[in-house]
């Protein structure tokens, strides 16, 4: 992932979506809201997420300042990921969007005819 420069002509929503773009980042953000997690814990909680994709997503989120990676000097090495203050700000900002998404799903369920 390359560093994105600040462009005053870019919509703020677009800039935010760029940071959470991808299949797994919002789920990772949601899990990390509950506290620090080791990578294996995150993979167990998200079936279908490969180790390679998890590593890539966490690295991108770390570069974007959303997560903090803590490596403990023990054998075997212990790595723990947690949200930064900036990541918590984003999670909080996504709360209303999540609420809207749930309302949308309820609405779709009401509109679909019963089979």
Residue pairs with C-beta under 8 A, 6 or more apart in sequence:
1 59
1 60
1 63
3 63
4 15
4 18
16 90
16 93
19 25
19 61
19 64
19 66
19 90
20 26
20 29
20 90
20 94
22 57
22 60
24 46
24 49
24 53
24 54
24 57
25 57
25 60
25 61
26 94
27 46
28 42
28 46
28 54
28 57
28 58
28 61
28 67
29 61
29 66
29 83
29 87
29 90
29 91
29 94
30 91
31 37
31 42
31 45
31 46
32 67
32 81
32 82
32 83
32 87
32 91
33 83
33 88
33 91
35 82
36 70
36 80
36 81
36 82
37 45
37 80
37 81
37 82
38 78
38 79
38 80
38 81
39 51
39 54
39 55
39 58
39 79
39 81
42 49
42 54
42 81
43 49
43 51
43 54
46 54
58 67
58 69
58 81
61 67
61 87
62 68
62 69
65 84
65 86
65 87
66 83
66 84
66 86
66 87
66 90
67 81
67 82
67 83
67 84
67 87
68 81
68 82
68 83
68 84
69 79
69 80
69 81
70 79
70 80
70 81
70 82
71 77
71 78
71 79
72 78
72 79
72 80
83 91
